[in-house]
Amino acid sequence: MSAISSELSADLPPTGGAADPDQPAGSGPYRLAWRRLRRNRVSMFFGVVFLLIVVLCLLAPVYAQDVAHMGPNAGSPTTQITIGGKTEFVTNSVGVPIGPTWNFAKYFLGADSQGRNEAVRLLYGGRSSLEIGVVAMLMTMTLGTILGLLAGFYRGVTDGLISRASDVIWSFPVVLLGITLATVINLQGLGPLHSTTLMTTAVVIGFVYIPYVVRPVRAQVLGLREREFVDAARQQGLSGLRIMFSELLPNLSSTIVVFVPLILANAILLEAGLSYLGAGVQPPNASWGTMLEQGLQQFPGAFATVLVPGIMLVLTVMSVNIFGDGLRDALDPRAKAAS
């Protein structure tokens, strides 16, 4: 008996030994995901870069009022500045604006063709792009998740209507559909959306990306609705809505979290494209897309007017995407191995 007991005890996991560093006792899935994400130094670095960009854009009024002493639409081609004892106009005789002066208080990144401070407009443009991206992302994730839940849980006619509507939206390229919707809203003046191009652009972008969330959410709900815990909830007499939002939705949290940075990056990029083409943010409001469009009119004489907003746009989208990839790998480490 003692030999058998010793063999059985040898097969049992130790109770007082060191725990597995990847899965310590008592750690939930999100704590484990955070531990994996912290070990991904590249994703964490770009996550910090994105946070830094957000903070700088939020501080745009502080920089404009207390450092540059001019707003995003202030300035003229005849404005004069003195740097290093030399006084000059912000645009020369042929209309080419000055480049970066590297003086925080005086046109740090130069001027545009209208003599406006490029650094101030860059920060205010970032506020517009980030605001549109966040509003569009929230709209897409909210409506896409709800529609995906309804389609996957109820199936039948509900699934058919939602899926066919998503297919119609999916069939159009996002840029062409965005241009069409933004143009119709701006021309027709549809209610409060006509009052601000920022809200119009955010609603348009949020609408065109809904199918990109509906499809994966619906597919996951179709599998979850057949699980035992859903059957148990039905046996307890829970309504369909309560099962969706109390039983199914928590199991979709990882998918939703992964889609947030992905949709945010695509929304920021689409806003820049729509504004560049004249269907997004309208002048004199600043956004990275409008700054690129106006800068190309001075290219290559004023190279900085294209390079500066282009770098900020690429850096922001790249940071969100890389952090989102790290977040996906942290929440589902098998996805990286499967790919």
Buried (B, 14 or more C-beta within 10 A) or exposed (E): EEEEEEEEEEEEEEEEEEEEEEEEEEBEEEEBBBBBBEEBEEBBBBBEBBEEBBEBBEBBBEBBEEBBEBBBBBBEBEBEBEBEEEEEBBBEEEEBBBBBBEEEEBBBBBBBBBBBBBBBBBBBBBBBBBBBBBBBBBBBBBBBBBBBBBBBBBBEEBBEEBBEBBEEBBEBEBBEBBBBBBEEBBEEEEEEBBEEBBBBBBBBBBBBBBBBBBBBBBBBBBEBBEEEEBEEBBEEEBEEEEBBEEBBBEBBEBBBBBBBBBBBBBBBBBBBBBBBBBBBBBBEBBBBBBBBBBBEEBEEBBEBBBBBBBEBBEBBBBBBBBBBBBBBBBBBBEEEEEE
